[in-house]
Amino acid sequence: MAQCGQEGGSANEARCLLGIGDSAWETLLADSDEFRQAEKKRKSLCEVWWERQGRRMATGADGNPAVWIFNMKNRFGWRDKHEIESRHEGKPVTIQIVEAVKPDDSDSID
């Protein structure tokens, strides 16, 4: 499990490498604290591997940043925006944050 994570491998990859079917995997996660801990470690190691790939691309290494971004969003739940849920008297409250943008001065005549 750890080796799979150290290479950026997913839970599905680990499951296949171990020769464990879907239902057996779920049973192990439900019944075995040791297995849950091993899976948690695999996932953490996997995220570290992918973060390092992004850091390498950010410093000039070859790679596809768009693919990396979508991978991080889909695999690890990364998001571009933060959603805040607030309640007033038990009912959801919608909060809209508006960002002020400086007008573009490129059209002005000097």
Backbone as a chain_set.jsonl record, in Angstrom:
{"seq": "MAQCGQEGGSANEARCLLGIGDSAWETLLADSDEFRQAEKKRKSLCEVWWERQGRRMATGADGNPAVWIFNMKNRFGWRDKHEIESRHEGKPVTIQIVEAVKPDDSDSID", "coords": {"N": [[0.828, -1.188, 0.0], [1.874, 1.281, 0.88], [4.007, 1.618, -0.923], [2.624, 1.8, -3.336], [1.242, 4.218, -2.917], [3.452, 5.942, -2.699], [4.197, 6.113, -5.293], [2.23, 7.569, -6.416], [-0.103, 6.186, -6.767], [-3.558, 5.25, -7.026], [-6.413, 4.333, -4.93], [-7.826, 2.415, -6.301], [-5.823, 1.366, -7.955], [-4.117, 0.3, -5.968], [-5.834, -1.617, -4.879], [-6.174, -3.342, -7.078], [-3.498, -4.161, -7.505], [-3.1, -5.593, -5.171], [-4.835, -7.605, -5.588], [-7.466, -7.593, -4.69], [-10.949, -7.638, -4.585], [-13.709, -5.31, -5.204], [-15.784, -5.514, -3.21], [-14.484, -6.923, -1.153], [-12.472, -5.094, -0.552], [-14.002, -2.948, 0.484], [-15.087, -4.261, 2.697], [-12.774, -4.783, 4.191], [-12.0, -2.136, 4.757], [-14.127, -1.398, 6.383], [-13.979, -3.217, 8.503], [-11.348, -3.516, 9.456], [-9.082, -1.877, 11.369], [-6.339, -1.653, 11.053], [-6.065, -1.958, 8.281], [-7.528, 0.284, 7.413], [-5.856, 2.322, 8.384], [-3.571, 1.805, 6.867], [-4.574, 2.375, 4.323], [-5.173, 5.067, 4.643], [-2.593, 6.094, 4.976], [-1.544, 5.393, 2.455], [-3.084, 7.053, 0.822], [-2.295, 9.611, 1.709], [0.455, 9.568, 1.057], [0.186, 9.319, -1.686], [-1.021, 11.785, -2.364], [1.067, 13.509, -1.682], [2.975, 12.718, -3.589], [1.689, 13.569, -5.952], [1.504, 16.319, -5.418], [4.201, 16.989, -5.47], [4.714, 16.566, -8.166], [3.302, 18.705, -9.289], [4.736, 20.825, -8.141], [7.199, 20.469, -9.388], [6.475, 21.009, -12.054], [5.787, 23.679, -11.719], [8.238, 24.806, -11.389], [9.418, 24.609, -13.819], [9.637, 22.04, -14.987], [8.718, 19.522, -17.407], [5.313, 18.819, -18.234], [1.719, 18.608, -17.951], [-0.085, 21.132, -16.931], [-2.893, 21.605, -16.801], [-4.018, 19.036, -16.799], [-2.89, 18.131, -14.438], [-4.094, 19.879, -12.552], [-6.859, 19.207, -12.813], [-6.692, 16.55, -12.017], [-5.935, 16.862, -9.291], [-8.177, 18.169, -8.294], [-10.223, 16.269, -8.777], [-9.25, 13.901, -7.59], [-8.421, 14.588, -4.988], [-10.182, 16.429, -4.017], [-9.679, 19.148, -4.312], [-10.445, 22.631, -4.737], [-11.421, 25.54, -6.638], [-12.77, 27.59, -5.513], [-14.015, 28.75, -2.375], [-16.614, 27.533, -0.485], [-19.039, 28.703, 1.679], [-21.22, 27.838, 4.177], [-23.929, 29.19, 5.78], [-26.242, 29.682, 8.411], [-29.357, 31.062, 9.386], [-31.68, 31.322, 11.824], [-32.154, 28.61, 11.445], [-32.412, 28.356, 8.726], [-30.854, 28.184, 5.489], [-28.521, 30.708, 4.523], [-27.745, 32.797, 1.88], [-24.67, 33.958, 0.837], [-23.047, 36.41, -0.873], [-20.032, 37.179, -2.326], [-18.421, 39.868, -3.601], [-15.923, 40.848, -5.75], [-13.989, 43.679, -6.005], [-12.898, 45.271, -8.924], [-10.292, 46.953, -10.442], [-10.801, 49.497, -12.829], [-9.959, 49.116, -16.282], [-7.314, 50.914, -17.504], [-6.325, 51.11, -20.008], [-7.688, 52.129, -22.167], [-7.754, 54.831, -21.888], [-6.853, 58.194, -22.749], [-3.749, 59.683, -22.756]], "CA": [[0.0, 0.0, 0.0], [2.738, 2.458, 0.966], [4.741, 1.753, -2.179], [1.662, 2.282, -4.33], [1.047, 5.64, -2.64], [4.693, 6.672, -2.983], [4.281, 6.267, -6.741], [1.055, 8.321, -6.858], [-1.164, 5.241, -7.114], [-4.889, 5.427, -6.451], [-6.972, 3.203, -4.176], [-8.153, 1.393, -7.295], [-4.569, 0.728, -8.331], [-3.683, -0.517, -4.831], [-6.744, -2.758, -4.813], [-5.839, -4.27, -8.176], [-2.179, -4.73, -7.243], [-3.244, -6.555, -4.087], [-5.74, -8.66, -6.02], [-8.649, -7.533, -3.834], [-12.145, -7.159, -5.269], [-14.379, -4.136, -4.627], [-16.504, -5.797, -1.963], [-13.488, -7.275, -0.13], [-11.833, -3.829, -0.183], [-14.933, -2.234, 1.349], [-15.172, -5.014, 3.949], [-11.54, -4.514, 4.94], [-12.07, -0.763, 5.266], [-15.13, -1.344, 7.447], [-13.704, -4.132, 9.622], [-9.959, -3.585, 9.904], [-8.442, -0.597, 11.673], [-5.002, -1.698, 10.451], [-6.22, -1.716, 6.849], [-7.919, 1.702, 7.263], [-4.655, 3.133, 8.595], [-2.706, 1.604, 5.692], [-5.194, 3.108, 3.218], [-4.989, 6.492, 4.938], [-1.19, 6.392, 4.677], [-1.391, 5.332, 1.002], [-3.688, 8.252, 0.245], [-1.426, 10.753, 2.028], [1.661, 9.443, 0.228], [-0.243, 9.588, -3.06], [-1.195, 13.232, -2.529], [2.415, 14.091, -1.664], [3.583, 12.45, -4.895], [1.077, 14.461, -6.94], [1.917, 17.691, -5.109], [5.572, 17.152, -5.972], [4.647, 16.71, -9.622], [2.897, 20.096, -9.527], [5.855, 21.704, -7.79], [8.201, 20.348, -10.464], [5.981, 21.759, -13.217], [5.831, 25.11, -11.385], [9.622, 25.271, -11.481], [9.923, 24.463, -15.171], [9.677, 20.676, -15.527], [7.675, 19.19, -18.372], [4.073, 18.283, -17.692], [0.51, 19.278, -18.403], [-0.694, 21.725, -15.739], [-4.352, 21.44, -16.787], [-4.278, 17.662, -16.373], [-2.529, 18.067, -13.019], [-5.122, 20.58, -11.776], [-8.072, 18.392, -12.784], [-6.379, 15.387, -11.195], [-5.97, 17.25, -7.885], [-9.574, 18.453, -7.958], [-11.012, 15.04, -8.776], [-8.696, 12.885, -6.709], [-8.226, 15.039, -3.611], [-11.211, 17.39, -3.625], [-9.233, 20.537, -4.373], [-11.449, 23.508, -5.333], [-10.997, 26.89, -6.987], [-13.465, 28.561, -4.672], [-14.405, 28.287, -1.046], [-18.033, 27.689, -0.244], [-19.337, 28.878, 3.088], [-22.639, 27.678, 4.464], [-24.319, 29.883, 6.992], [-27.67, 29.513, 8.694], [-30.014, 32.033, 10.256], [-32.956, 30.759, 12.267], [-32.291, 27.271, 10.889], [-32.544, 28.377, 7.262], [-29.607, 28.579, 4.822], [-28.379, 32.1, 4.112], [-26.848, 32.938, 0.738], [-23.712, 35.054, 0.991], [-22.382, 36.673, -2.143], [-18.829, 37.985, -2.174], [-18.135, 40.553, -4.852], [-14.556, 41.351, -5.77], [-13.851, 44.942, -6.719], [-11.868, 45.21, -9.943], [-9.884, 48.288, -10.915], [-11.106, 49.673, -14.254], [-8.832, 49.019, -17.209], [-6.925, 52.251, -17.944], [-5.66, 51.031, -21.316], [-8.428, 52.882, -23.18], [-7.7, 56.273, -21.614], [-5.905, 58.975, -23.561], [-2.842, 60.429, -21.875]], "C": [[0.875, 1.256, 0.0], [3.486, 2.678, -0.343], [3.844, 2.288, -3.286], [1.445, 3.784, -4.15], [2.265, 6.471, -2.98], [4.902, 6.883, -4.477], [3.068, 7.001, -7.309], [-0.135, 7.452, -7.194], [-2.451, 5.463, -6.34], [-5.289, 4.215, -5.616], [-7.31, 2.075, -5.141], [-6.901, 0.644, -7.738], [-4.071, -0.188, -7.218], [-4.527, -1.782, -4.733], [-6.402, -3.796, -5.881], [-4.48, -4.933, -7.953], [-2.223, -5.797, -6.15], [-4.149, -7.728, -4.46], [-6.999, -8.741, -5.176], [-9.816, -6.975, -4.644], [-12.767, -5.98, -4.541], [-15.023, -4.437, -3.28], [-15.54, -6.176, -0.843], [-12.776, -6.017, 0.361], [-12.712, -3.066, 0.81], [-15.076, -2.924, 2.701], [-13.947, -4.761, 4.81], [-11.544, -3.107, 5.527], [-13.029, -0.658, 6.452], [-14.685, -2.105, 8.698], [-12.3, -4.063, 10.207], [-9.354, -2.204, 10.114], [-7.052, -0.537, 11.032], [-5.067, -1.395, 8.951], [-6.615, -0.261, 6.591], [-6.714, 2.616, 7.412], [-3.701, 3.014, 7.404], [-3.253, 2.372, 4.491], [-5.039, 4.609, 3.415], [-3.558, 6.92, 4.606], [-0.949, 6.383, 3.168], [-1.922, 6.607, 0.363], [-2.827, 9.489, 0.508], [-0.157, 10.732, 1.173], [1.349, 9.75, -1.236], [-0.375, 11.091, -3.301], [0.15, 13.946, -2.526], [3.082, 13.904, -3.025], [3.028, 13.412, -5.944], [1.43, 15.918, -6.674], [3.326, 17.955, -5.623], [5.6, 17.293, -7.489], [4.272, 18.148, -9.992], [4.01, 21.068, -9.225], [6.931, 21.644, -8.863], [7.764, 21.14, -11.698], [6.058, 23.262, -12.958], [7.236, 25.67, -11.487], [10.26, 24.912, -12.817], [9.988, 23.065, -15.744], [8.535, 20.474, -16.517], [6.468, 18.601, -17.657], [2.902, 19.083, -18.224], [-0.218, 19.836, -17.185], [-2.207, 21.541, -15.668], [-4.727, 20.035, -16.316], [-3.989, 17.535, -14.886], [-3.61, 18.698, -12.148], [-6.393, 19.743, -11.679], [-7.866, 17.137, -11.943], [-6.501, 15.735, -9.712], [-7.407, 17.541, -7.432], [-10.375, 17.16, -7.825], [-10.527, 14.026, -7.752], [-8.683, 13.311, -5.246], [-9.218, 16.111, -3.168], [-10.768, 18.838, -3.61], [-10.308, 21.355, -5.096], [-10.839, 24.865, -5.637], [-11.622, 27.926, -6.07], [-13.797, 27.913, -3.338], [-15.893, 28.539, -0.884], [-18.264, 27.731, 1.261], [-20.842, 28.712, 3.263], [-22.936, 28.349, 5.786], [-25.819, 29.69, 7.175], [-28.139, 30.609, 9.641], [-31.397, 31.486, 10.558], [-33.22, 29.412, 11.6], [-32.393, 27.205, 9.382], [-31.22, 28.8, 6.641], [-29.648, 30.051, 4.404], [-27.386, 32.136, 2.959], [-25.972, 34.168, 0.95], [-23.008, 35.223, -0.347], [-21.209, 37.599, -1.881], [-18.494, 38.563, -3.537], [-16.738, 41.137, -4.756], [-14.513, 42.625, -6.595], [-12.684, 44.834, -7.693], [-11.573, 46.622, -10.41], [-10.196, 48.387, -12.4], [-9.825, 49.618, -15.09], [-8.529, 50.407, -17.748], [-6.321, 52.252, -19.342], [-6.384, 51.827, -22.383], [-8.338, 54.395, -22.991], [-6.634, 56.934, -22.489], [-5.053, 59.787, -22.606], [-2.592, 61.808, -22.391]], "O": [[0.646, 2.18, -0.781], [3.586, 3.809, -0.817], [4.261, 3.132, -4.079], [1.463, 4.536, -5.125], [2.137, 7.584, -3.492], [5.694, 7.734, -4.882], [2.885, 7.058, -8.525], [-1.08, 7.914, -7.833], [-2.436, 5.815, -5.161], [-4.591, 3.201, -5.599], [-7.1, 0.904, -4.825], [-6.924, -0.578, -7.88], [-3.653, -1.316, -7.479], [-4.003, -2.877, -4.53], [-6.352, -4.993, -5.597], [-4.329, -6.133, -8.186], [-1.481, -6.779, -6.196], [-4.219, -8.721, -3.737], [-7.542, -9.826, -4.967], [-9.677, -5.95, -5.313], [-12.405, -5.68, -3.404], [-14.828, -3.695, -2.316], [-15.756, -5.79, 0.306], [-12.506, -5.883, 1.555], [-12.234, -2.598, 1.843], [-15.175, -2.26, 3.733], [-14.062, -4.548, 6.017], [-11.135, -2.911, 6.671], [-12.774, 0.079, 7.405], [-14.979, -1.688, 9.819], [-12.079, -4.504, 11.335], [-9.141, -1.455, 9.16], [-6.641, 0.509, 10.529], [-4.229, -0.666, 8.42], [-6.103, 0.365, 5.663], [-6.562, 3.576, 6.657], [-3.098, 4.001, 6.984], [-2.485, 2.955, 3.726], [-4.799, 5.341, 2.455], [-3.342, 7.983, 4.025], [-0.244, 7.246, 2.645], [-1.29, 7.173, -0.529], [-2.654, 10.322, -0.382], [0.251, 11.76, 0.633], [2.154, 10.366, -1.935], [0.097, 11.609, -4.313], [0.35, 14.891, -3.29], [3.687, 14.837, -3.552], [3.78, 13.997, -6.724], [1.636, 16.679, -7.62], [3.606, 19.031, -6.151], [6.407, 18.045, -8.034], [4.86, 18.733, -10.901], [4.215, 22.031, -9.963], [7.515, 22.671, -9.209], [8.564, 21.847, -12.311], [6.36, 24.035, -13.868], [7.413, 26.877, -11.652], [11.484, 24.906, -12.947], [10.367, 22.909, -16.905], [7.519, 21.168, -16.466], [6.595, 17.967, -16.61], [3.083, 20.114, -18.872], [-0.898, 19.092, -16.478], [-2.75, 21.341, -14.582], [-5.653, 19.871, -15.521], [-4.752, 16.905, -14.153], [-4.002, 18.129, -11.129], [-6.948, 19.583, -10.592], [-8.776, 16.71, -11.233], [-7.109, 14.98, -8.953], [-7.795, 17.194, -6.316], [-11.12, 16.985, -6.861], [-11.341, 13.36, -7.113], [-8.91, 12.488, -4.359], [-9.105, 16.643, -2.064], [-11.404, 19.675, -2.969], [-11.003, 20.833, -5.967], [-9.88, 25.293, -4.995], [-11.071, 29.009, -5.873], [-13.848, 26.689, -3.208], [-16.37, 29.648, -1.123], [-17.75, 26.9, 2.01], [-21.635, 29.363, 2.581], [-22.268, 28.098, 6.789], [-26.563, 29.553, 6.204], [-27.428, 31.022, 10.557], [-32.185, 31.22, 9.65], [-34.353, 29.102, 11.234], [-32.454, 26.116, 8.812], [-30.53, 29.666, 7.179], [-30.686, 30.562, 3.985], [-26.3, 31.565, 3.057], [-26.464, 35.267, 1.208], [-22.44, 34.271, -0.883], [-21.365, 38.668, -1.29], [-18.307, 37.828, -4.507], [-16.409, 41.834, -3.796], [-14.948, 42.645, -7.747], [-11.608, 44.36, -7.329], [-12.48, 47.39, -10.731], [-9.893, 47.464, -13.157], [-8.754, 50.028, -14.642], [-9.386, 51.023, -18.383], [-5.854, 53.289, -19.813], [-5.787, 52.176, -23.402], [-8.797, 55.154, -23.844], [-5.658, 56.308, -22.903], [-5.575, 60.497, -21.747], [-1.852, 62.574, -21.773]]}, "num_chains": 1, "name": "protein.A"}
